[in-house]
Amino acid sequence: MMSIDEQVPLLMQGTEYGDKQLKAAMQRELKERLIEAERDQRPLRVYCGYDPTSKDLHLGHTITMRKLRQFQDLGHEVTFLIGSYTALVGDPSDKNKARPILSHEQVAENAKTYAEQAFRVLDKQKTIVRYNGEWLSELSLVDLIRLGQNFTVQQFLDRDNFKLRLERGEPIFLHETFYALMQGYDAVAMKTDVQVGGTDQLFNIIVAGRKLQESQGQRPLVGVICGILPGTDGVQRMSKSTGNIVPINTGAEDMYGKVMSVPDFAMVKFMTLVTRWTPEVIADKEAKLQSGALHPRDLKMELAREIASIFYGDEAAQAAEQAFVSVFQQHALPDEMEEVKLAQPMNLVDLLLFTQAAKSKNEARRLIDQGGVKLDGETISGAATLVEVSTPKVLQVGKRKFVRLIP
């Protein structure tokens, strides 16, 4: 069993508050709660909320799930909260414009597989799954007004995303301010000790959640605020809208390959946020990387294997690594690939669109200009180049897209 002095740095690993004093305060309060929980032999009540605004969860979502799992492994009570009501409003925290309003039916459809996807990280037997419609649907207009009395308009307008929209002359809709009240009330309804969330949730957790709990005579929660994972480009936030995601519902080979495409400079961020490695292990690997004792490629392979193993197990992760080495380091062709019938000659740009190797003509031309298109191992160029097949040929686009063209 880990001591509390060992638990605190593990649970605070990967957290970001944007303020040293705030981080120190949350770390101090977390230690106090852990000491009290051990003394009273009562597990802490820990939760994180997930709004079903789309059907699929990606690796970025699992940062907070990994943190929840750490609390589970330490014996605490974890609730996976599905925001069946907050999703109806839409969280404006990380957006520069209002989210589209979803219907009850859309939210219910999106939420169907959320918990099952989360159980790739969380212990199913130890996880409480709840929907915040349980209590938010019971609030009256008067209840909402009373919640709102705890905040000023200035507090909301001082938030970076709202401030930016004001400066641009863009609208801020009144319903967007309700979201923080609704999420804060989640903490009240569940009498939460610890809430986990990303840095985009700082206001909702540290300001709204703690304030509303105090207003209801509860002890304010400890906010464990996790850093945001960049996408496979290493720069932009992982997001389905930018196409830089690593989905949870994918295969081990696909997950391994996508992690291997992450730039070297983003590896430490991935190690810190989405692996099971302890702070000591990560520090050791980072030191070896900086000293040259560990090659970036080898570390990235360890990272990809670790992440694939979390979701698909050690055996599948090892097989994914072997497949990657075979295809991309030894230049072998994959055993299985999609077959596409090419009945007549087609120029190269149209061929990339036809095989779904590119989403637009501009992307197709860019891939061609960068030398990323090969036919039977030979680089081909020229957007107008005609491709015809009388015998099967292998079209390779980039490092990971293979299509067998058949006549």
PATOR-73630 format. One line per 2 residues: their letters; for each residue x, y, z of C-alpha. Coordinates in pm, 1 decimal. Layout:
REM PATOR-73630
A> X/Y/Z  ... .
END
This chain:
REM PATOR-73630
MM> 0.0/0.0/0.0  134.7/341.1/-99.4 .
SI> 185.9/595.6/174.3  -2.9/924.0/151.7 .
DE> 323.5/1102.2/74.1  353.9/871.8/-228.3 .
QV> -13.4/900.7/-327.7  -19.4/1280.6/-348.5 .
PL> 246.0/1320.4/-623.1  88.4/1033.1/-818.9 .
LM> -258.2/1190.2/-805.6  -118.9/1536.1/-886.6 .
QG> 89.7/1405.4/-1177.8  0.6/1584.5/-1501.9 .
TE> -207.9/1852.9/-1329.7  -205.2/2214.4/-1445.6 .
YG> -365.3/2514.6/-1275.8  -196.4/2814.1/-1438.0 .
DK> -120.2/2942.4/-1087.2  140.7/2803.8/-847.1 .
QL> -46.8/2914.8/-536.5  -369.2/2750.9/-652.0 .
KA> -188.6/2426.7/-730.1  -20.6/2429.6/-389.3 .
AM> -357.6/2489.6/-221.4  -525.2/2202.3/-405.5 .
QR> -231.9/1971.8/-330.2  -248.8/2063.6/36.9 .
EL> -626.9/2009.9/51.3  -594.5/1676.3/-130.5 .
KE> -339.8/1555.3/124.6  -570.5/1663.2/407.4 .
RL> -861.7/1470.3/255.3  -648.3/1159.0/205.3 .
IE> -530.3/1171.7/567.9  -887.5/1210.0/691.6 .
AE> -1014.5/930.8/466.1  -747.7/695.3/599.2 .
RD> -820.8/794.8/958.3  -1198.9/759.8/922.8 .
QR> -1172.1/454.1/696.4  -1402.8/625.4/445.0 .
PL> -1328.2/639.4/75.3  -1327.3/978.7/-93.7 .
RV> -1614.8/1048.3/-334.3  -1448.1/1126.5/-668.3 .
YC> -1609.5/1201.7/-1002.1  -1560.0/1336.3/-1350.3 .
GY> -1835.6/1429.8/-1594.3  -1846.7/1350.3/-1966.0 .
DP> -2097.4/1519.0/-2195.7  -2214.4/1290.0/-2478.4 .
TS> -2187.5/1552.1/-2752.7  -2056.0/1284.4/-2993.5 .
KD> -2059.3/903.2/-2998.7  -1688.4/825.6/-2972.9 .
LH> -1436.4/891.1/-2697.5  -1070.9/945.6/-2787.1 .
LG> -738.0/929.2/-2606.6  -774.1/1286.7/-2482.9 .
HT> -1084.1/1188.3/-2285.9  -892.2/912.1/-2110.3 .
IT> -659.9/1151.6/-1926.6  -924.9/1215.7/-1664.2 .
MR> -1030.8/848.7/-1674.4  -673.9/746.3/-1594.1 .
KL> -682.7/984.0/-1298.4  -1012.2/830.7/-1184.1 .
RQ> -853.7/485.8/-1214.0  -569.1/595.9/-988.6 .
FQ> -823.0/694.6/-724.3  -999.8/358.9/-774.1 .
DL> -678.4/165.2/-729.1  -621.1/353.4/-403.9 .
GH> -960.5/239.0/-275.8  -1177.6/546.2/-335.4 .
EV> -1534.6/567.6/-469.5  -1542.2/676.7/-833.5 .
TF> -1844.3/799.4/-1029.4  -1842.3/817.7/-1407.8 .
LI> -2100.0/1090.8/-1464.7  -2267.9/1114.3/-1804.3 .
GS> -2384.9/1470.0/-1864.1  -2726.4/1386.6/-2002.7 .
YT> -2848.9/1736.9/-1908.8  -2536.5/1949.5/-1935.0 .
AL> -2495.7/1819.0/-2291.8  -2829.4/1980.4/-2376.1 .
VG> -2674.7/2322.0/-2302.0  -2321.2/2261.8/-2426.0 .
DP> -2001.1/2360.0/-2247.4  -1861.1/2691.1/-2378.7 .
SD> -1535.2/2655.7/-2181.1  -1304.7/2564.5/-2471.1 .
KN> -1506.3/2719.7/-2753.0  -1481.9/3053.5/-2930.0 .
KA> -1849.0/3035.3/-3027.5  -2168.3/2885.0/-2889.6 .
RP> -2210.8/2509.0/-2925.7  -2508.2/2382.5/-3125.7 .
IL> -2799.7/2274.8/-2907.5  -2858.6/1898.2/-2903.8 .
SH> -3193.2/1726.4/-2859.2  -3271.0/1472.1/-2587.1 .
EQ> -3271.8/1203.6/-2857.4  -2927.2/1299.7/-2989.4 .
VA> -2779.4/1301.2/-2639.1  -2933.0/963.1/-2553.5 .
EN> -2802.1/809.5/-2876.1  -2450.8/947.0/-2819.0 .
AK> -2447.1/826.3/-2457.4  -2530.2/461.4/-2536.3 .
TY> -2171.0/333.1/-2542.3  -1994.9/593.0/-2325.3 .
AE> -1967.7/379.6/-2014.3  -1855.4/68.8/-2203.5 .
QA> -1583.7/270.1/-2377.4  -1474.3/409.7/-2040.5 .
FR> -1438.6/58.3/-1898.2  -1132.2/15.0/-2117.3 .
VL> -966.7/228.0/-1846.8  -1191.4/212.0/-1540.0 .
DK> -1262.7/-93.9/-1328.2  -1620.7/-181.8/-1421.9 .
QK> -1688.2/-353.1/-1089.3  -1579.9/-44.6/-893.7 .
TI> -1736.1/227.2/-1110.2  -2064.3/402.6/-1034.8 .
VR> -2234.6/528.0/-1352.8  -2482.1/811.2/-1312.3 .
YN> -2661.9/1066.1/-1532.6  -2693.3/1426.0/-1415.9 .
GE> -3047.9/1443.6/-1547.7  -3135.9/1267.6/-1220.3 .
WL> -3113.7/1596.2/-1029.8  -3085.8/1871.3/-1290.9 .
SE> -3423.1/1777.3/-1438.1  -3576.9/1841.4/-1096.0 .
LS> -3451.4/2201.0/-1064.2  -3714.0/2473.2/-1097.7 .
LV> -3662.5/2819.1/-1243.2  -3651.9/2957.5/-888.4 .
DL> -3381.9/2700.4/-799.1  -3173.1/2814.7/-1095.6 .
IR> -3213.6/3179.6/-998.0  -3096.5/3101.3/-645.5 .
LG> -2790.9/2921.0/-778.8  -2716.1/3222.5/-997.4 .
QN> -2723.2/3455.3/-695.4  -2383.8/3317.5/-595.2 .
FT> -2207.7/3467.6/-898.6  -2162.4/3798.6/-1075.3 .
VQ> -2183.5/3861.8/-1447.9  -1829.7/3997.8/-1428.9 .
QF> -1699.4/3658.3/-1312.9  -1829.5/3498.3/-1629.8 .
LD> -1721.9/3776.3/-1864.9  -1369.8/3761.8/-1721.9 .
RD> -1323.9/3408.3/-1858.4  -1075.6/3405.8/-2146.9 .
NF> -1308.5/3261.6/-2409.9  -1592.7/3499.2/-2325.6 .
KL> -1353.7/3795.3/-2306.1  -1214.7/3713.7/-2650.3 .
RL> -1562.6/3691.1/-2799.9  -1655.2/4026.2/-2645.9 .
ER> -1346.2/4187.3/-2796.8  -1441.7/4047.2/-3136.8 .
GE> -1796.5/4170.3/-3105.1  -1927.0/3813.3/-3119.6 .
PI> -2241.5/3712.8/-2928.3  -2239.5/3540.5/-2588.8 .
FL> -2573.8/3377.3/-2528.4  -2730.3/3380.8/-2183.6 .
HE> -2779.8/3003.3/-2175.2  -2401.9/2954.9/-2198.6 .
TF> -2363.0/3095.0/-1845.4  -2601.1/2827.1/-1714.7 .
YA> -2352.1/2550.2/-1787.4  -2117.9/2633.3/-1499.3 .
LM> -2414.6/2646.8/-1259.1  -2535.1/2306.2/-1377.9 .
QG> -2193.8/2144.7/-1346.9  -2138.4/2305.7/-1009.5 .
YD> -2468.0/2164.1/-891.8  -2350.1/1814.5/-993.1 .
AV> -2089.9/1841.9/-717.1  -2356.1/1951.1/-469.0 .
AM> -2594.1/1668.3/-562.1  -2324.2/1402.8/-520.5 .
KT> -2159.2/1561.6/-212.8  -1830.0/1539.6/-396.7 .
DV> -1490.6/1532.6/-222.4  -1278.5/1545.2/-539.5 .
QV> -1366.4/1645.0/-894.5  -1137.9/1562.0/-1184.6 .
GG> -1139.9/1766.3/-1505.4  -928.9/1928.1/-1775.2 .
TD> -781.7/2278.4/-1764.1  -1076.9/2399.7/-1971.8 .
QL> -1294.1/2313.7/-1668.5  -1098.2/2526.0/-1420.7 .
FN> -1374.5/2784.7/-1376.1  -1653.2/2525.8/-1360.0 .
II> -1473.0/2322.5/-1092.9  -1268.2/2564.7/-882.9 .
VA> -1509.3/2857.6/-894.6  -1859.8/2721.0/-960.0 .
GR> -1836.4/2380.4/-793.4  -1662.7/2494.9/-476.3 .
KL> -1879.3/2807.4/-443.1  -2208.1/2619.4/-479.3 .
QE> -2101.0/2353.0/-230.9  -2016.4/2622.7/22.6 .
SQ> -2353.0/2789.8/-38.9  -2523.2/2459.1/44.8 .
GQ> -2326.0/2408.4/364.5  -2089.8/2150.1/213.5 .
RP> -1713.5/2141.2/234.1  -1572.2/2265.4/-100.3 .
LV> -1428.5/1996.0/-322.9  -1066.3/1947.0/-422.1 .
GV> -1018.0/2012.6/-792.4  -770.6/1782.9/-968.5 .
IC> -715.9/1970.4/-1293.8  -544.1/1768.4/-1565.7 .
GI> -347.3/1900.2/-1859.5  -491.7/1886.1/-2211.7 .
LP> -352.1/1626.6/-2450.7  -233.4/1751.1/-2790.0 .
GT> -336.7/1558.3/-3097.6  -117.4/1351.7/-3325.5 .
DG> 21.1/1677.1/-3468.5  166.7/1749.4/-3124.3 .
VQ> 34.6/2106.1/-3125.7  -342.2/2143.2/-3143.0 .
RM> -572.3/1999.7/-2877.3  -684.3/1646.9/-2963.7 .
SK> -1021.8/1696.6/-3126.0  -1241.0/1511.8/-3371.4 .
ST> -1303.8/1837.8/-3557.3  -932.3/1876.5/-3639.2 .
GN> -885.6/1508.6/-3730.0  -584.9/1462.0/-3499.4 .
IV> -738.7/1206.4/-3264.1  -646.2/858.6/-3143.8 .
PI> -987.1/688.9/-3098.9  -1053.7/441.7/-2819.2 .
NT> -1272.7/225.1/-3040.7  -1004.5/133.0/-3290.1 .
GA> -760.0/-156.9/-3327.4  -432.0/-206.2/-3143.6 .
ED> -236.9/-168.2/-3470.1  -414.2/155.1/-3559.9 .
MY> -364.8/296.6/-3210.1  2.7/197.5/-3207.2 .
GK> 59.4/351.9/-3550.1  -113.6/677.9/-3460.3 .
VM> 97.0/717.0/-3144.2  412.2/653.2/-3350.3 .
SV> 313.9/948.4/-3569.7  325.7/1188.2/-3271.9 .
PD> 622.4/1432.0/-3297.2  916.0/1366.2/-3066.2 .
FA> 867.1/1694.6/-2879.3  519.8/1585.3/-2762.9 .
MV> 628.7/1250.7/-2615.0  677.5/1375.6/-2259.1 .
KF> 325.6/1520.1/-2260.5  184.1/1184.7/-2371.1 .
MT> 392.9/996.7/-2113.6  273.3/1224.6/-1836.3 .
LV> -95.2/1227.9/-1927.2  -192.7/891.1/-2073.9 .
TR> 39.0/619.7/-1943.5  44.9/414.0/-1625.0 .
WT> 406.0/514.6/-1560.1  485.7/674.2/-1225.7 .
PE> 647.5/1019.7/-1201.4  980.4/852.0/-1116.4 .
VI> 969.9/627.5/-1424.1  880.5/921.0/-1651.4 .
AD> 1159.4/1137.1/-1505.7  1408.1/857.0/-1565.6 .
KE> 1301.6/811.5/-1927.5  1307.8/1185.8/-1990.2 .
AK> 1659.2/1212.3/-1844.4  1783.6/926.9/-2063.9 .
LQ> 1622.9/1088.3/-2367.3  1790.5/1423.4/-2300.7 .
SG> 2130.0/1263.7/-2235.1  2114.6/1059.1/-2554.4 .
AL> 2114.5/728.1/-2366.3  1769.2/654.5/-2509.0 .
HP> 1687.3/707.3/-2877.7  1362.2/899.8/-2942.7 .
RD> 1240.3/621.9/-3174.3  1290.2/356.8/-2907.2 .
LK> 1112.8/566.0/-2643.5  823.6/631.8/-2879.2 .
ME> 790.0/258.8/-2942.0  777.2/200.9/-2565.6 .
LA> 514.0/473.8/-2541.7  302.7/332.6/-2825.1 .
RE> 324.4/-18.2/-2678.8  225.0/107.9/-2333.1 .
IA> -77.8/299.7/-2461.8  -196.1/14.9/-2687.0 .
SI> -152.6/-224.5/-2394.8  -377.3/-14.4/-2171.2 .
FY> -668.4/-55.0/-2411.0  -602.0/-389.4/-2580.6 .
GD> -369.2/-585.2/-2353.1  -0.6/-676.3/-2367.5 .
EA> -33.6/-947.2/-2632.0  -221.6/-728.0/-2880.6 .
AQ> 17.2/-437.4/-2817.1  319.1/-658.9/-2885.3 .
AA> 159.5/-787.6/-3206.7  86.3/-427.8/-3312.7 .
EQ> 451.3/-337.2/-3258.5  569.5/-634.2/-3465.9 .
AF> 333.3/-536.4/-3745.9  456.4/-176.7/-3733.9 .
VS> 821.6/-281.8/-3747.1  749.3/-516.0/-4036.2 .
VF> 562.4/-259.8/-4243.1  738.6/66.5/-4163.9 .
QQ> 1090.6/-23.1/-4057.0  1147.5/-330.9/-4270.8 .
HA> 930.8/-196.9/-4554.8  716.3/-509.7/-4576.7 .
LP> 360.1/-491.8/-4700.5  77.5/-556.5/-4454.2 .
DE> -81.2/-900.0/-4476.5  -426.6/-753.4/-4520.8 .
ME> -527.6/-441.5/-4710.0  -836.4/-298.7/-4872.0 .
EV> -897.5/-396.0/-5234.5  -1035.9/-141.0/-5479.2 .
KL> -1144.0/-222.7/-5833.1  -1007.3/21.8/-6090.1 .
AQ> -1205.8/-43.8/-6406.1  -1059.9/241.6/-6613.9 .
PM> -759.0/476.1/-6608.5  -781.6/755.1/-6350.0 .
NL> -562.1/1054.9/-6281.6  -368.5/1047.6/-5956.9 .
VD> -571.5/1314.5/-5774.7  -902.4/1145.7/-5855.1 .
LL> -754.2/807.5/-5758.8  -664.0/931.6/-5410.1 .
LF> -1018.3/1062.3/-5365.8  -1169.3/742.0/-5509.1 .
TQ> -971.9/522.9/-5265.7  -1043.8/764.5/-4975.4 .
AA> -670.7/817.6/-4927.0  -737.5/1193.9/-4937.5 .
KS> -1040.6/1393.8/-4831.8  -1006.2/1672.5/-5088.3 .
KN> -826.3/1755.6/-5409.7  -604.5/2002.2/-5223.8 .
EA> -497.3/1733.0/-4977.1  -436.1/1490.1/-5264.8 .
RR> -212.4/1740.6/-5447.4  -21.6/1811.0/-5125.0 .
LI> 45.2/1438.9/-5069.6  163.3/1401.9/-5427.0 .
DQ> 388.4/1711.0/-5409.7  545.6/1579.8/-5086.9 .
GG> 636.0/1250.2/-5251.2  396.9/1059.7/-5031.2 .
VK> 234.6/848.5/-5303.5  384.4/520.0/-5424.7 .
LD> 269.3/252.7/-5666.6  430.7/-86.6/-5611.1 .
GE> 701.6/84.1/-5407.2  785.8/350.3/-5666.4 .
TI> 713.0/717.2/-5592.5  481.8/869.6/-5850.0 .
SG> 427.6/1240.3/-5904.8  219.6/1469.4/-6116.7 .
AA> -143.6/1528.4/-6027.7  -250.3/1452.5/-6384.5 .
TL> -58.7/1121.5/-6404.8  -291.8/849.1/-6529.6 .
VE> -296.7/525.8/-6334.1  -429.6/206.6/-6489.8 .
VS> -398.2/-153.6/-6376.7  -396.6/-468.2/-6584.9 .
TP> -258.2/-669.0/-6292.4  -297.1/-600.2/-5916.5 .
KV> -83.4/-313.3/-5785.8  -31.0/-174.0/-5434.8 .
LQ> -101.7/195.4/-5383.6  68.5/341.8/-5077.0 .
VG> -22.7/688.4/-4951.1  184.0/825.0/-4664.2 .
KR> 324.1/571.6/-4419.9  8.3/393.6/-4317.5 .
KF> -242.6/379.9/-4604.5  -221.3/75.7/-4833.2 .
VR> -472.8/-15.1/-5104.6  -455.5/-306.3/-5347.5 .
LI> -576.7/-191.0/-5688.8  -728.3/-468.5/-5896.8 .
P> -842.3/-458.2/-6261.4 .
END
